[in-house]
Amino acid sequence: MRRYEYSDEIVNVVKQFLVEDDWHYSFEEDTGIFRFGLKIRSKIQNISYVIDVHDDEFVTYGMCPIGADREDCEMMAQMAEFICRANYGLKNGCFEMDWRDGEIRFRSYVDCENLLPSTTVVKNSVYCTAAMIRRYAPGIVDIIFGRAKAKDAITKCEKEVPSTEDELHSALEEALGGDVSEESIGVFLSRLASILDIGEDSADSHEDDDRPEGIRRNSFADGGGSGLEQNHIRMDPFATEGGEA
């Protein structure tokens, strides 16, 4: 007999997502807990995931490998303020810090009362957690290792991020010496295609890729799961810039 009661149906949906999305995970039958890992391109490069399944809900936790020093009162205070500022305006989930040991994690809660979640719902909880940690990692690291103040750290994390189109425009402008007319862009792309030996047929080479926009996956060795490299995530987890005061 298992120690805790949880929904087998929700467990099966979570398993389906993890298998279809090619994650390496473990599942504890006694507790209904999934464990897996993720590498991301960020100042915090590893996330330890826990998905805790209950009768009518599941909670996704992403634990940071570094935390605040509980013996350092100033650091703990700055991290607590940073987390409050980061959480302000978040639509989905929140950061948490354990005051006992300085552990930092992101929590995403999904209410499943009288309904069964889809694999997309599970995916969003996992990917949103990665997106949040990736975005706020620079501030967390700056406070722990750089003795930064919370307000400065949050400003660094929440500065306006240029869109992919803006980034492309700036890159082309630099490459073309300031000339970004349609004609010059066409010439540039034609030359690039010639250099890379890209034919017209290659445009359809990835048409079956159904990954979310802005998400690219990299294999992750040692049973950790999958890597995500992202410019943005399909859902907008931010209501407002959080924490400017």
DOKETOR-745880 format. One line per field, with one value per residue: x, y, z of N, C-alpha, C, O in turn; residue number from 0; residue in three letters. Coordinates in steps of 0.05 Angstrom, whole numbers, padded with zeros to 5 digits. Example, Ala and Ser with C-alpha at 12.3 -4.5 7.8 and 13.67 -1.06 7.14 Angstrom:
n_u [00264, 00257]
n_v [-00114, -00045]
n_w [00156, 00142]
ca_u [00246, 00273]
ca_v [-00090, -00021]
ca_w [00156, 00143]
c_u [00264, 00258]
c_v [-00066, 00001]
c_w [00156, 00157]
o_u [00285, 00268]
o_v [-00066, 00023]
o_w [00169, 00161]
nuvo [0, 1]
markol [ALA, SER]
end
This chain:
n_u [00017, 00011, 00042, 00019, -00040, -00058, -00075, -00082, -00095, -00078, -00023, -00012, -00020, 00022, 00066, 00058, 00069, 00124, 00148, 00135, 00160, 00211, 00240, 00284, 00267, 00249, 00202, 00165, 00130, 00106, 00097, 00079, 00112, 00149, 00216, 00266, 00316, 00344, 00383, 00400, 00415, 00443, 00460, 00448, 00454, 00431, 00371, 00334, 00279, 00216, 00155, 00097, 00045, -00024, -00090, -00127, -00096, -00033, 00035, 00088, 00156, 00215, 00280, 00334, 00405, 00437, 00435, 00414, 00457, 00442, 00465, 00480, 00453, 00442, 00446, 00404, 00361, 00363, 00354, 00303, 00274, 00284, 00257, 00204, 00197, 00204, 00161, 00117, 00064, 00070, 00036, 00032, 00050, 00105, 00164, 00199, 00231, 00265, 00267, 00295, 00341, 00357, 00344, 00324, 00269, 00223, 00153, 00098, 00030, -00024, -00091, -00133, -00185, -00243, -00230, -00187, -00120, -00088, -00032, -00008, -00018, 00014, 00064, 00067, 00072, 00122, 00156, 00147, 00168, 00222, 00231, 00222, 00263, 00307, 00302, 00307, 00354, 00404, 00399, 00393, 00442, 00476, 00462, 00478, 00533, 00554, 00540, 00498, 00446, 00376, 00339, 00371, 00386, 00337, 00322, 00361, 00345, 00294, 00296, 00278, 00269, 00292, 00253, 00253, 00252, 00271, 00323, 00344, 00341, 00378, 00424, 00430, 00435, 00484, 00516, 00510, 00530, 00496, 00459, 00397, 00357, 00304, 00325, 00380, 00380, 00360, 00401, 00442, 00422, 00420, 00474, 00491, 00462, 00487, 00539, 00530, 00510, 00455, 00395, 00332, 00298, 00310, 00278, 00234, 00252, 00245, 00191, 00159, 00169, 00141, 00150, 00142, 00138, 00198, 00225, 00278, 00307, 00358, 00396, 00405, 00452, 00467, 00419, 00389, 00348, 00321, 00349, 00332, 00331, 00313, 00280, 00233, 00172, 00111, 00064, 00049, 00079, 00081, 00048, 00058, 00117, 00154, 00161, 00185, 00195]
n_v [-00024, 00044, 00103, 00155, 00185, 00195, 00219, 00171, 00180, 00233, 00225, 00190, 00225, 00262, 00227, 00213, 00262, 00269, 00225, 00232, 00280, 00268, 00264, 00244, 00211, 00198, 00162, 00161, 00112, 00108, 00159, 00191, 00226, 00258, 00262, 00299, 00329, 00390, 00425, 00491, 00549, 00595, 00638, 00608, 00543, 00493, 00459, 00428, 00387, 00375, 00343, 00342, 00302, 00302, 00285, 00319, 00357, 00382, 00400, 00436, 00441, 00479, 00474, 00515, 00506, 00536, 00576, 00627, 00649, 00629, 00646, 00696, 00753, 00801, 00785, 00748, 00782, 00816, 00778, 00761, 00808, 00814, 00769, 00782, 00827, 00804, 00768, 00801, 00815, 00769, 00722, 00667, 00622, 00627, 00652, 00623, 00624, 00586, 00602, 00576, 00551, 00579, 00560, 00566, 00567, 00556, 00555, 00524, 00518, 00474, 00468, 00413, 00398, 00363, 00358, 00334, 00346, 00366, 00342, 00387, 00426, 00405, 00410, 00466, 00482, 00461, 00485, 00539, 00545, 00537, 00582, 00625, 00618, 00623, 00676, 00706, 00689, 00719, 00760, 00732, 00706, 00752, 00774, 00734, 00724, 00773, 00811, 00845, 00895, 00886, 00917, 00936, 00887, 00866, 00903, 00895, 00844, 00853, 00889, 00918, 00870, 00861, 00846, 00786, 00802, 00854, 00844, 00815, 00855, 00892, 00861, 00852, 00905, 00918, 00881, 00897, 00947, 00989, 00994, 00973, 00962, 00930, 00909, 00906, 00870, 00825, 00814, 00803, 00757, 00721, 00716, 00692, 00644, 00621, 00615, 00578, 00537, 00529, 00505, 00517, 00476, 00466, 00495, 00470, 00432, 00427, 00423, 00390, 00399, 00408, 00438, 00486, 00555, 00592, 00556, 00513, 00449, 00412, 00353, 00320, 00295, 00241, 00227, 00272, 00299, 00346, 00400, 00469, 00521, 00587, 00643, 00666, 00647, 00614, 00628, 00688, 00701, 00747, 00799, 00853, 00894, 00869, 00895, 00945, 01003]
n_w [00000, -00018, 00010, 00006, -00019, -00087, -00153, -00201, -00254, -00265, -00256, -00299, -00343, -00334, -00340, -00394, -00419, -00404, -00428, -00483, -00492, -00486, -00436, -00383, -00326, -00257, -00218, -00158, -00131, -00080, -00063, -00104, -00133, -00183, -00208, -00242, -00284, -00312, -00360, -00374, -00414, -00380, -00324, -00280, -00289, -00282, -00265, -00216, -00219, -00189, -00192, -00159, -00147, -00129, -00104, -00131, -00157, -00182, -00169, -00194, -00182, -00189, -00171, -00152, -00159, -00126, -00067, -00019, 00035, 00096, 00143, 00133, 00144, 00116, 00062, 00060, 00070, 00025, -00016, -00003, -00011, -00066, -00087, -00073, -00105, -00156, -00158, -00160, -00201, -00232, -00271, -00270, -00225, -00175, -00143, -00088, -00024, 00023, 00089, 00127, 00106, 00060, 00010, -00058, -00102, -00157, -00162, -00192, -00193, -00207, -00212, -00210, -00199, -00211, -00264, -00317, -00330, -00391, -00432, -00451, -00412, -00371, -00396, -00401, -00348, -00335, -00373, -00364, -00313, -00324, -00357, -00322, -00283, -00315, -00333, -00285, -00263, -00269, -00230, -00182, -00179, -00177, -00127, -00091, -00103, -00117, -00082, -00093, -00091, -00080, -00111, -00153, -00176, -00193, -00231, -00270, -00287, -00307, -00347, -00410, -00458, -00523, -00581, -00622, -00675, -00672, -00654, -00698, -00737, -00717, -00718, -00774, -00791, -00769, -00796, -00848, -00850, -00835, -00876, -00886, -00923, -00961, -01008, -00999, -00956, -00982, -01019, -00982, -00955, -00998, -01011, -00963, -00964, -01008, -00989, -00947, -00976, -00982, -01007, -01042, -01027, -00974, -00941, -00923, -00889, -00834, -00825, -00795, -00743, -00683, -00638, -00585, -00603, -00601, -00570, -00565, -00567, -00534, -00529, -00466, -00426, -00379, -00355, -00344, -00371, -00416, -00454, -00457, -00501, -00507, -00534, -00522, -00490, -00507, -00477, -00439, -00382, -00352, -00321, -00310, -00307, -00256, -00194, -00197, -00162]
ca_u [00000, 00028, 00041, 00003, -00061, -00055, -00091, -00068, -00100, -00059, 00003, -00010, -00017, 00049, 00083, 00055, 00084, 00152, 00157, 00133, 00178, 00238, 00254, 00292, 00256, 00243, 00175, 00163, 00103, 00096, 00091, 00068, 00130, 00167, 00240, 00282, 00334, 00345, 00405, 00392, 00436, 00437, 00479, 00441, 00453, 00417, 00347, 00324, 00250, 00198, 00126, 00084, 00017, -00043, -00116, -00140, -00078, -00005, 00052, 00114, 00177, 00242, 00298, 00360, 00427, 00450, 00416, 00425, 00470, 00424, 00480, 00485, 00427, 00438, 00440, 00377, 00342, 00363, 00341, 00274, 00263, 00286, 00236, 00179, 00195, 00201, 00135, 00096, 00055, 00071, 00010, 00033, 00071, 00119, 00189, 00198, 00256, 00262, 00282, 00312, 00367, 00363, 00338, 00307, 00255, 00200, 00130, 00075, 00008, -00045, -00115, -00145, -00210, -00265, -00221, -00161, -00104, -00076, -00003, 00000, -00018, 00038, 00086, 00069, 00082, 00151, 00171, 00144, 00187, 00249, 00232, 00224, 00289, 00326, 00300, 00315, 00380, 00425, 00395, 00398, 00471, 00488, 00459, 00493, 00561, 00563, 00530, 00481, 00421, 00353, 00328, 00389, 00385, 00311, 00323, 00377, 00330, 00269, 00300, 00263, 00283, 00285, 00240, 00270, 00253, 00290, 00350, 00352, 00345, 00403, 00446, 00433, 00445, 00513, 00530, 00508, 00541, 00475, 00440, 00378, 00335, 00296, 00343, 00406, 00375, 00358, 00428, 00457, 00412, 00428, 00502, 00493, 00452, 00507, 00561, 00522, 00500, 00427, 00378, 00304, 00284, 00314, 00259, 00214, 00265, 00236, 00163, 00146, 00177, 00118, 00157, 00131, 00154, 00218, 00237, 00295, 00315, 00384, 00397, 00417, 00463, 00467, 00392, 00379, 00324, 00326, 00357, 00315, 00342, 00289, 00279, 00209, 00154, 00086, 00047, 00061, 00076, 00084, 00027, 00072, 00144, 00149, 00178, 00195, 00182]
ca_v [00000, 00068, 00120, 00178, 00182, 00213, 00211, 00155, 00192, 00255, 00213, 00180, 00248, 00272, 00207, 00215, 00286, 00265, 00206, 00243, 00302, 00256, 00270, 00222, 00218, 00177, 00165, 00147, 00101, 00112, 00187, 00205, 00248, 00255, 00277, 00300, 00352, 00406, 00444, 00514, 00568, 00616, 00639, 00584, 00525, 00468, 00460, 00402, 00388, 00357, 00346, 00329, 00296, 00296, 00275, 00338, 00379, 00376, 00423, 00434, 00457, 00480, 00482, 00525, 00492, 00554, 00590, 00648, 00640, 00635, 00659, 00723, 00767, 00821, 00770, 00737, 00804, 00825, 00758, 00761, 00831, 00808, 00750, 00797, 00844, 00786, 00756, 00821, 00816, 00744, 00710, 00638, 00613, 00646, 00644, 00618, 00620, 00574, 00619, 00559, 00544, 00596, 00547, 00582, 00550, 00567, 00537, 00527, 00501, 00468, 00457, 00393, 00389, 00357, 00357, 00321, 00364, 00356, 00343, 00415, 00439, 00397, 00423, 00495, 00485, 00455, 00504, 00565, 00545, 00542, 00609, 00643, 00616, 00633, 00705, 00718, 00678, 00739, 00774, 00714, 00703, 00777, 00778, 00714, 00726, 00800, 00828, 00866, 00902, 00873, 00934, 00936, 00861, 00862, 00921, 00881, 00821, 00860, 00910, 00911, 00851, 00866, 00824, 00772, 00818, 00877, 00833, 00809, 00880, 00904, 00845, 00858, 00932, 00917, 00866, 00911, 00974, 01010, 00992, 00951, 00962, 00903, 00900, 00898, 00845, 00803, 00807, 00790, 00729, 00705, 00709, 00674, 00618, 00610, 00606, 00555, 00517, 00523, 00506, 00524, 00454, 00464, 00511, 00452, 00410, 00424, 00429, 00372, 00406, 00420, 00449, 00513, 00577, 00603, 00535, 00494, 00429, 00399, 00329, 00325, 00269, 00233, 00224, 00297, 00309, 00360, 00428, 00487, 00547, 00600, 00672, 00672, 00624, 00621, 00643, 00711, 00698, 00772, 00819, 00879, 00892, 00864, 00904, 00972, 01019]
ca_w [00000, -00019, 00033, 00001, -00040, -00109, -00176, -00222, -00280, -00268, -00259, -00327, -00361, -00330, -00352, -00422, -00428, -00401, -00448, -00510, -00494, -00484, -00411, -00366, -00300, -00239, -00206, -00133, -00129, -00053, -00057, -00128, -00140, -00206, -00206, -00266, -00285, -00337, -00364, -00390, -00419, -00362, -00302, -00266, -00311, -00276, -00249, -00207, -00220, -00175, -00197, -00136, -00155, -00108, -00114, -00149, -00164, -00182, -00165, -00206, -00169, -00201, -00150, -00160, -00146, -00107, -00049, -00002, 00059, 00119, 00164, 00124, 00147, 00095, 00037, 00062, 00067, -00003, -00032, 00003, -00026, -00095, -00093, -00072, -00129, -00179, -00158, -00165, -00229, -00245, -00274, -00267, -00207, -00159, -00130, -00059, -00010, 00050, 00107, 00144, 00094, 00037, -00016, -00076, -00121, -00170, -00158, -00210, -00183, -00227, -00199, -00227, -00187, -00230, -00292, -00321, -00346, -00416, -00432, -00456, -00386, -00357, -00410, -00394, -00320, -00335, -00389, -00351, -00291, -00335, -00367, -00300, -00271, -00335, -00333, -00260, -00254, -00265, -00205, -00160, -00177, -00169, -00099, -00076, -00107, -00122, -00060, -00105, -00077, -00093, -00132, -00177, -00188, -00207, -00254, -00290, -00298, -00320, -00368, -00433, -00476, -00551, -00594, -00641, -00700, -00667, -00653, -00725, -00751, -00707, -00729, -00802, -00793, -00763, -00817, -00874, -00847, -00832, -00898, -00881, -00942, -00970, -01030, -00987, -00941, -01001, -01028, -00960, -00951, -01021, -01007, -00941, -00974, -01026, -00972, -00932, -00994, -00975, -01031, -01036, -01015, -00945, -00925, -00911, -00876, -00807, -00824, -00776, -00716, -00670, -00612, -00581, -00614, -00583, -00554, -00580, -00548, -00536, -00512, -00440, -00417, -00351, -00344, -00334, -00385, -00441, -00452, -00471, -00507, -00514, -00535, -00507, -00487, -00520, -00458, -00427, -00354, -00338, -00324, -00311, -00298, -00228, -00172, -00198, -00141]
c_u [00018, 00022, 00021, -00017, -00056, -00071, -00074, -00072, -00082, -00031, 00008, -00006, 00012, 00069, 00082, 00071, 00114, 00163, 00157, 00153, 00207, 00253, 00262, 00284, 00254, 00216, 00174, 00134, 00090, 00085, 00078, 00085, 00148, 00192, 00255, 00298, 00334, 00370, 00394, 00417, 00430, 00459, 00473, 00436, 00438, 00393, 00340, 00293, 00238, 00170, 00112, 00054, 00000, -00069, -00128, -00122, -00050, 00011, 00079, 00134, 00202, 00261, 00325, 00382, 00442, 00428, 00430, 00437, 00453, 00438, 00485, 00458, 00421, 00432, 00411, 00356, 00340, 00349, 00311, 00261, 00263, 00263, 00209, 00175, 00191, 00173, 00112, 00090, 00058, 00043, 00010, 00056, 00085, 00145, 00184, 00227, 00251, 00280, 00300, 00340, 00374, 00357, 00319, 00295, 00233, 00177, 00108, 00054, -00013, -00068, -00129, -00172, -00231, -00256, -00194, -00144, -00094, -00046, 00007, 00001, 00007, 00063, 00089, 00080, 00112, 00166, 00169, 00164, 00215, 00252, 00236, 00252, 00310, 00326, 00312, 00342, 00401, 00423, 00401, 00428, 00485, 00485, 00476, 00523, 00572, 00554, 00513, 00457, 00398, 00342, 00345, 00388, 00359, 00310, 00339, 00361, 00306, 00272, 00287, 00280, 00274, 00272, 00260, 00273, 00272, 00319, 00361, 00358, 00371, 00427, 00451, 00444, 00475, 00528, 00531, 00518, 00520, 00455, 00422, 00354, 00328, 00315, 00369, 00403, 00373, 00384, 00444, 00448, 00419, 00457, 00506, 00484, 00473, 00531, 00555, 00512, 00472, 00410, 00349, 00290, 00288, 00294, 00239, 00226, 00256, 00206, 00147, 00153, 00154, 00124, 00146, 00150, 00173, 00232, 00253, 00306, 00343, 00384, 00413, 00426, 00459, 00439, 00379, 00354, 00331, 00334, 00338, 00331, 00320, 00293, 00254, 00192, 00127, 00067, 00063, 00058, 00077, 00060, 00038, 00100, 00143, 00168, 00190, 00180, 00193]
c_v [00025, 00087, 00144, 00172, 00203, 00202, 00196, 00168, 00216, 00245, 00203, 00203, 00259, 00253, 00210, 00239, 00280, 00246, 00218, 00266, 00294, 00265, 00243, 00228, 00193, 00183, 00148, 00138, 00107, 00140, 00202, 00228, 00240, 00272, 00276, 00326, 00365, 00423, 00466, 00532, 00593, 00617, 00617, 00562, 00499, 00473, 00432, 00404, 00368, 00363, 00329, 00326, 00290, 00287, 00293, 00361, 00367, 00402, 00418, 00452, 00456, 00491, 00492, 00510, 00510, 00568, 00611, 00635, 00648, 00648, 00688, 00738, 00786, 00807, 00759, 00759, 00814, 00804, 00757, 00785, 00826, 00790, 00764, 00814, 00827, 00775, 00776, 00822, 00790, 00731, 00680, 00631, 00635, 00635, 00641, 00616, 00608, 00589, 00602, 00554, 00561, 00583, 00565, 00564, 00566, 00546, 00544, 00507, 00498, 00455, 00438, 00383, 00387, 00359, 00344, 00339, 00350, 00356, 00371, 00431, 00431, 00410, 00452, 00499, 00480, 00477, 00532, 00567, 00550, 00571, 00629, 00642, 00628, 00664, 00718, 00708, 00699, 00753, 00757, 00710, 00728, 00782, 00759, 00719, 00755, 00820, 00851, 00871, 00892, 00890, 00935, 00909, 00857, 00880, 00908, 00858, 00830, 00884, 00900, 00893, 00856, 00841, 00810, 00789, 00842, 00867, 00827, 00834, 00892, 00888, 00850, 00885, 00933, 00903, 00881, 00940, 00996, 01009, 00968, 00953, 00934, 00892, 00890, 00872, 00821, 00794, 00793, 00761, 00711, 00697, 00689, 00646, 00605, 00599, 00580, 00532, 00508, 00526, 00513, 00501, 00452, 00478, 00494, 00430, 00406, 00429, 00412, 00379, 00421, 00432, 00477, 00534, 00588, 00582, 00517, 00475, 00418, 00375, 00334, 00298, 00264, 00233, 00250, 00307, 00322, 00388, 00445, 00513, 00564, 00631, 00682, 00647, 00632, 00637, 00667, 00710, 00724, 00790, 00847, 00874, 00890, 00877, 00931, 00989, 01047]
c_w [00000, 00004, 00030, -00021, -00062, -00133, -00196, -00249, -00285, -00272, -00288, -00347, -00359, -00343, -00383, -00433, -00427, -00421, -00476, -00514, -00489, -00459, -00398, -00338, -00283, -00226, -00181, -00129, -00102, -00049, -00080, -00137, -00163, -00200, -00233, -00265, -00312, -00337, -00382, -00394, -00403, -00341, -00282, -00287, -00307, -00259, -00242, -00204, -00202, -00183, -00176, -00143, -00130, -00120, -00136, -00157, -00169, -00181, -00177, -00192, -00186, -00180, -00161, -00146, -00126, -00090, -00033, 00023, 00083, 00142, 00158, 00124, 00124, 00068, 00038, 00059, 00038, -00021, -00028, -00012, -00056, -00103, -00092, -00097, -00154, -00181, -00165, -00194, -00243, -00247, -00267, -00249, -00192, -00150, -00100, -00049, 00017, 00069, 00125, 00132, 00069, 00010, -00032, -00097, -00134, -00169, -00178, -00201, -00204, -00212, -00219, -00216, -00209, -00259, -00293, -00339, -00371, -00413, -00437, -00430, -00370, -00369, -00402, -00366, -00319, -00350, -00376, -00328, -00301, -00345, -00344, -00287, -00290, -00335, -00308, -00249, -00250, -00239, -00181, -00156, -00167, -00139, -00082, -00078, -00110, -00102, -00071, -00088, -00094, -00116, -00157, -00191, -00204, -00232, -00277, -00303, -00315, -00339, -00393, -00451, -00504, -00563, -00614, -00667, -00696, -00666, -00681, -00741, -00743, -00718, -00758, -00807, -00789, -00786, -00843, -00872, -00846, -00854, -00894, -00899, -00950, -00991, -01018, -00970, -00959, -01012, -01007, -00955, -00974, -01019, -00985, -00949, -00992, -01010, -00958, -00949, -00987, -01000, -01022, -01022, -00985, -00929, -00912, -00894, -00847, -00804, -00804, -00748, -00703, -00642, -00609, -00592, -00593, -00567, -00572, -00559, -00555, -00519, -00487, -00429, -00388, -00339, -00335, -00347, -00410, -00435, -00467, -00476, -00518, -00515, -00520, -00505, -00497, -00501, -00447, -00397, -00338, -00343, -00327, -00304, -00267, -00209, -00175, -00178, -00141]
o_u [00036, 00000, 00008, -00012, -00052, -00078, -00055, -00054, -00071, -00016, 00029, 00009, 00024, 00088, 00103, 00085, 00129, 00186, 00176, 00162, 00225, 00277, 00249, 00294, 00256, 00208, 00181, 00116, 00066, 00067, 00068, 00075, 00159, 00191, 00258, 00294, 00324, 00377, 00381, 00436, 00415, 00476, 00491, 00416, 00432, 00394, 00339, 00283, 00248, 00161, 00114, 00040, 00008, -00070, -00138, -00132, -00044, 00002, 00091, 00129, 00210, 00260, 00336, 00379, 00459, 00405, 00455, 00429, 00450, 00425, 00494, 00443, 00399, 00414, 00397, 00335, 00318, 00335, 00296, 00239, 00243, 00250, 00192, 00154, 00176, 00162, 00091, 00107, 00048, 00029, -00010, 00079, 00078, 00149, 00167, 00245, 00234, 00304, 00319, 00359, 00395, 00364, 00300, 00308, 00224, 00182, 00100, 00058, -00020, -00065, -00136, -00181, -00237, -00273, -00180, -00153, -00091, -00034, 00029, 00019, 00020, 00081, 00111, 00095, 00126, 00187, 00189, 00177, 00230, 00273, 00251, 00264, 00329, 00347, 00325, 00351, 00416, 00443, 00413, 00438, 00504, 00504, 00488, 00537, 00596, 00560, 00512, 00448, 00399, 00335, 00334, 00388, 00360, 00299, 00331, 00363, 00299, 00252, 00284, 00303, 00250, 00279, 00281, 00295, 00288, 00336, 00384, 00377, 00386, 00447, 00474, 00460, 00489, 00549, 00550, 00515, 00524, 00434, 00431, 00332, 00344, 00321, 00379, 00421, 00384, 00390, 00458, 00465, 00425, 00464, 00522, 00497, 00477, 00542, 00572, 00505, 00466, 00409, 00343, 00271, 00272, 00293, 00228, 00212, 00259, 00197, 00125, 00143, 00147, 00107, 00142, 00174, 00165, 00249, 00243, 00313, 00350, 00373, 00431, 00410, 00449, 00436, 00360, 00339, 00347, 00328, 00329, 00342, 00307, 00307, 00255, 00199, 00120, 00055, 00088, 00037, 00073, 00053, 00030, 00108, 00131, 00191, 00204, 00156, 00185]
o_v [00027, 00087, 00152, 00157, 00227, 00179, 00206, 00166, 00218, 00255, 00207, 00200, 00265, 00262, 00208, 00237, 00286, 00250, 00216, 00270, 00310, 00272, 00223, 00247, 00171, 00206, 00125, 00154, 00111, 00144, 00224, 00248, 00218, 00294, 00255, 00343, 00354, 00435, 00461, 00530, 00610, 00599, 00608, 00564, 00484, 00489, 00414, 00421, 00345, 00386, 00304, 00346, 00274, 00281, 00283, 00383, 00344, 00423, 00397, 00476, 00435, 00514, 00479, 00502, 00500, 00570, 00613, 00614, 00672, 00660, 00703, 00736, 00788, 00816, 00761, 00754, 00819, 00812, 00753, 00782, 00833, 00794, 00759, 00815, 00835, 00773, 00768, 00828, 00788, 00730, 00669, 00632, 00658, 00610, 00654, 00606, 00618, 00589, 00613, 00553, 00556, 00595, 00577, 00547, 00587, 00523, 00567, 00483, 00517, 00433, 00446, 00361, 00406, 00362, 00342, 00346, 00326, 00367, 00378, 00447, 00448, 00419, 00461, 00518, 00493, 00486, 00547, 00588, 00566, 00583, 00648, 00663, 00641, 00677, 00738, 00717, 00698, 00759, 00766, 00712, 00727, 00792, 00767, 00717, 00760, 00844, 00873, 00854, 00889, 00880, 00934, 00908, 00845, 00872, 00909, 00854, 00817, 00896, 00875, 00900, 00855, 00818, 00822, 00790, 00848, 00881, 00832, 00836, 00902, 00900, 00852, 00890, 00947, 00912, 00878, 00956, 01018, 01022, 00946, 00946, 00916, 00868, 00869, 00855, 00800, 00770, 00773, 00744, 00687, 00674, 00670, 00626, 00580, 00578, 00562, 00511, 00485, 00548, 00514, 00506, 00440, 00474, 00501, 00412, 00384, 00438, 00419, 00365, 00444, 00435, 00491, 00531, 00593, 00589, 00508, 00482, 00416, 00375, 00350, 00280, 00281, 00239, 00249, 00323, 00311, 00399, 00437, 00525, 00556, 00642, 00703, 00627, 00656, 00657, 00666, 00716, 00724, 00795, 00862, 00852, 00907, 00869, 00940, 00989, 01064]
o_w [00016, 00016, 00049, -00040, -00056, -00133, -00206, -00266, -00307, -00288, -00299, -00366, -00379, -00357, -00396, -00453, -00446, -00431, -00491, -00536, -00487, -00461, -00402, -00326, -00292, -00224, -00181, -00124, -00100, -00033, -00076, -00148, -00164, -00188, -00245, -00248, -00332, -00317, -00402, -00379, -00411, -00340, -00268, -00301, -00326, -00240, -00259, -00189, -00199, -00182, -00176, -00144, -00113, -00144, -00156, -00162, -00161, -00190, -00172, -00190, -00196, -00173, -00179, -00123, -00111, -00099, -00033, 00032, 00089, 00159, 00175, 00104, 00115, 00054, 00018, 00046, 00028, -00040, -00047, -00023, -00069, -00124, -00109, -00108, -00172, -00202, -00174, -00211, -00266, -00227, -00257, -00257, -00194, -00149, -00088, -00063, 00032, 00067, 00138, 00147, 00057, -00010, -00021, -00108, -00124, -00174, -00180, -00202, -00218, -00201, -00241, -00224, -00224, -00277, -00273, -00361, -00372, -00395, -00428, -00426, -00358, -00355, -00397, -00361, -00304, -00340, -00377, -00324, -00290, -00341, -00347, -00282, -00281, -00336, -00310, -00228, -00231, -00226, -00162, -00134, -00151, -00126, -00062, -00058, -00106, -00104, -00060, -00072, -00118, -00137, -00179, -00216, -00225, -00252, -00300, -00327, -00334, -00347, -00397, -00458, -00510, -00557, -00620, -00679, -00714, -00677, -00687, -00755, -00760, -00726, -00767, -00825, -00803, -00794, -00858, -00891, -00856, -00852, -00898, -00890, -00947, -00991, -01026, -00970, -00953, -01015, -01012, -00952, -00970, -01024, -00987, -00942, -00991, -01016, -00956, -00939, -00985, -01013, -00999, -01006, -00971, -00904, -00891, -00886, -00837, -00783, -00796, -00729, -00710, -00626, -00629, -00592, -00570, -00551, -00593, -00537, -00578, -00496, -00487, -00423, -00373, -00315, -00320, -00335, -00426, -00414, -00488, -00457, -00538, -00499, -00507, -00519, -00496, -00510, -00446, -00387, -00314, -00365, -00344, -00296, -00254, -00208, -00157, -00177, -00125]
nuvo [0, 1, 2, 3, 4, 5, 6, 7, 8, 9, 10, 11, 12, 13, 14, 15, 16, 17, 18, 19, 20, 21, 22, 23, 24, 25, 26, 27, 28, 29, 30, 31, 32, 33, 34, 35, 36, 37, 38, 39, 40, 41, 42, 43, 44, 45, 46, 47, 48, 49, 50, 51, 52, 53, 54, 55, 56, 57, 58, 59, 60, 61, 62, 63, 64, 65, 66, 67, 68, 69, 70, 71, 72, 73, 74, 75, 76, 77, 78, 79, 80, 81, 82, 83, 84, 85, 86, 87, 88, 89, 90, 91, 92, 93, 94, 95, 96, 97, 98, 99, 100, 101, 102, 103, 104, 105, 106, 107, 108, 109, 110, 111, 112, 113, 114, 115, 116, 117, 118, 119, 120, 121, 122, 123, 124, 125, 126, 127, 128, 129, 130, 131, 132, 133, 134, 135, 136, 137, 138, 139, 140, 141, 142, 143, 144, 145, 146, 147, 148, 149, 150, 151, 152, 153, 154, 155, 156, 157, 158, 159, 160, 161, 162, 163, 164, 165, 166, 167, 168, 169, 170, 171, 172, 173, 174, 175, 176, 177, 178, 179, 180, 181, 182, 183, 184, 185, 186, 187, 188, 189, 190, 191, 192, 193, 194, 195, 196, 197, 198, 199, 200, 201, 202, 203, 204, 205, 206, 207, 208, 209, 210, 211, 212, 213, 214, 215, 216, 217, 218, 219, 220, 221, 222, 223, 224, 225, 226, 227, 228, 229, 230, 231, 232, 233, 234, 235, 236, 237, 238, 239, 240, 241, 242, 243, 244]
markol [MET, ARG, ARG, TYR, GLU, TYR, SER, ASP, GLU, ILE, VAL, ASN, VAL, VAL, LYS, GLN, PHE, LEU, VAL, GLU, ASP, ASP, TRP, HIS, TYR, SER, PHE, GLU, GLU, ASP, THR, GLY, ILE, PHE, ARG, PHE, GLY, LEU, LYS, ILE, ARG, SER, LYS, ILE, GLN, ASN, ILE, SER, TYR, VAL, ILE, ASP, VAL, HIS, ASP, ASP, GLU, PHE, VAL, THR, TYR, GLY, MET, CYS, PRO, ILE, GLY, ALA, ASP, ARG, GLU, ASP, CYS, GLU, MET, MET, ALA, GLN, MET, ALA, GLU, PHE, ILE, CYS, ARG, ALA, ASN, TYR, GLY, LEU, LYS, ASN, GLY, CYS, PHE, GLU, MET, ASP, TRP, ARG, ASP, GLY, GLU, ILE, ARG, PHE, ARG, SER, TYR, VAL, ASP, CYS, GLU, ASN, LEU, LEU, PRO, SER, THR, THR, VAL, VAL, LYS, ASN, SER, VAL, TYR, CYS, THR, ALA, ALA, MET, ILE, ARG, ARG, TYR, ALA, PRO, GLY, ILE, VAL, ASP, ILE, ILE, PHE, GLY, ARG, ALA, LYS, ALA, LYS, ASP, ALA, ILE, THR, LYS, CYS, GLU, LYS, GLU, VAL, PRO, SER, THR, GLU, ASP, GLU, LEU, HIS, SER, ALA, LEU, GLU, GLU, ALA, LEU, GLY, GLY, ASP, VAL, SER, GLU, GLU, SER, ILE, GLY, VAL, PHE, LEU, SER, ARG, LEU, ALA, SER, ILE, LEU, ASP, ILE, GLY, GLU, ASP, SER, ALA, ASP, SER, HIS, GLU, ASP, ASP, ASP, ARG, PRO, GLU, GLY, ILE, ARG, ARG, ASN, SER, PHE, ALA, ASP, GLY, GLY, GLY, SER, GLY, LEU, GLU, GLN, ASN, HIS, ILE, ARG, MET, ASP, PRO, PHE, ALA, THR, GLU, GLY, GLY, GLU, ALA]
end
